[in-house]
Amino acid sequence: MADIDDLKTVFECLTESFSSGNLEAFAEHFDENATLYTPLSPFSVNGRLSVKQFYQDLAAQAESVATSRVSNEFRVVGTTGVVWGYTTFMVKFKDGPLKMFFIRQTWTFAKSNGKWTVIAAHYSRLPTGD
């Protein structure tokens, strides 16, 4: 149970750092070679520094960015942790309308030296016609 609790705590910290705009702390939760798939780009984002840059660029292009976690499930098998669920993602680009996306998410973590880090994350839009 301790591993699940630790994974939940790390995921809460990751979510809070993103929501508060602390992209430095957010990026620290990613492995150096992590891969991210987001509906805001047709290409993968590879590596901790690229993940940080991706979200810095998004923040620079937007008046506001917000997420609201709808549900999350957690599973640990050995040194692998998986978090999946649903999120509402809202972005108001400068000189653009507010856009809301309903997202499915899967996060894969690895535990090394007692620390959980994201090795892969995949977000896809729910087919709602938005």
TABEL-V422202 format. One record per pair of residues at least 12 apart in sequence whose C-alpha atoms are under 7 Angstrom apart, sorted by sequence separation. I is the first residue (numbers start at 1). GAP is how many residues later the second one is. D is the distance in whole Angstrom. If there is no record, write none. Layout:
<<I | GAP | D> <I | GAP | D>>
//
This chain:
<<14 | 12 | 5> <34 | 12 | 6> <35 | 12 | 6> <72 | 12 | 5> <73 | 12 | 6> <88 | 12 | 7> <89 | 12 | 5> <108 | 12 | 5> <33 | 13 | 6> <34 | 13 | 5> <72 | 13 | 4> <88 | 13 | 6> <89 | 13 | 6> <107 | 13 | 6> <108 | 13 | 6> <33 | 14 | 4> <34 | 14 | 6> <71 | 14 | 5> <72 | 14 | 7> <88 | 14 | 5> <89 | 14 | 7> <107 | 14 | 4> <14 | 15 | 6> <32 | 15 | 5> <33 | 15 | 6> <71 | 15 | 5> <87 | 15 | 6> <88 | 15 | 6> <106 | 15 | 6> <107 | 15 | 6> <32 | 16 | 5> <70 | 16 | 5> <87 | 16 | 5> <106 | 16 | 5> <31 | 17 | 6> <69 | 17 | 6> <70 | 17 | 5> <86 | 17 | 6> <87 | 17 | 7> <105 | 17 | 6> <106 | 17 | 7> <30 | 18 | 6> <69 | 18 | 4> <70 | 18 | 7> <86 | 18 | 5> <105 | 18 | 4> <68 | 19 | 6> <69 | 19 | 6> <85 | 19 | 6> <86 | 19 | 6> <104 | 19 | 6> <105 | 19 | 7> <67 | 20 | 7> <68 | 20 | 5> <85 | 20 | 5> <103 | 20 | 6> <104 | 20 | 5> <27 | 21 | 6> <67 | 21 | 6> <68 | 21 | 7> <84 | 21 | 5> <85 | 21 | 7> <103 | 21 | 5> <104 | 21 | 6> <67 | 22 | 5> <84 | 22 | 4> <103 | 22 | 5> <104 | 22 | 6> <66 | 23 | 6> <67 | 23 | 6> <83 | 23 | 6> <84 | 23 | 6> <102 | 23 | 6> <103 | 23 | 6> <27 | 24 | 7> <66 | 24 | 5> <83 | 24 | 5> <101 | 24 | 6> <102 | 24 | 6> <27 | 25 | 5> <65 | 25 | 6> <66 | 25 | 6> <82 | 25 | 6> <83 | 25 | 7> <65 | 26 | 4> <82 | 26 | 5> <64 | 27 | 6> <65 | 27 | 7> <81 | 27 | 6> <82 | 27 | 6> <64 | 28 | 5> <81 | 28 | 5> <23 | 29 | 6> <62 | 29 | 7> <63 | 29 | 5> <80 | 29 | 6> <81 | 29 | 6> <101 | 29 | 7> <62 | 30 | 6> <63 | 30 | 6> <80 | 30 | 5> <62 | 31 | 4> <63 | 31 | 5> <79 | 31 | 6> <80 | 31 | 6> <61 | 32 | 6> <62 | 32 | 5> <79 | 32 | 5> <61 | 33 | 6> <19 | 47 | 6> <19 | 48 | 7> <4 | 70 | 7> <4 | 71 | 7> <4 | 72 | 6> <3 | 73 | 7> <34 | 84 | 6> <35 | 84 | 6> <36 | 84 | 6> <37 | 84 | 6> <38 | 84 | 6> <39 | 84 | 6> <34 | 85 | 4> <35 | 85 | 5> <36 | 85 | 5> <37 | 85 | 5> <38 | 85 | 5> <39 | 85 | 6> <31 | 86 | 5> <33 | 86 | 7> <34 | 86 | 5> <35 | 86 | 6> <36 | 86 | 6> <37 | 86 | 6> <38 | 86 | 7> <39 | 86 | 7> <30 | 87 | 5> <31 | 87 | 6> <29 | 88 | 5> <30 | 88 | 4> <31 | 88 | 5> <29 | 89 | 6> <30 | 89 | 6> <7 | 109 | 7>>
//
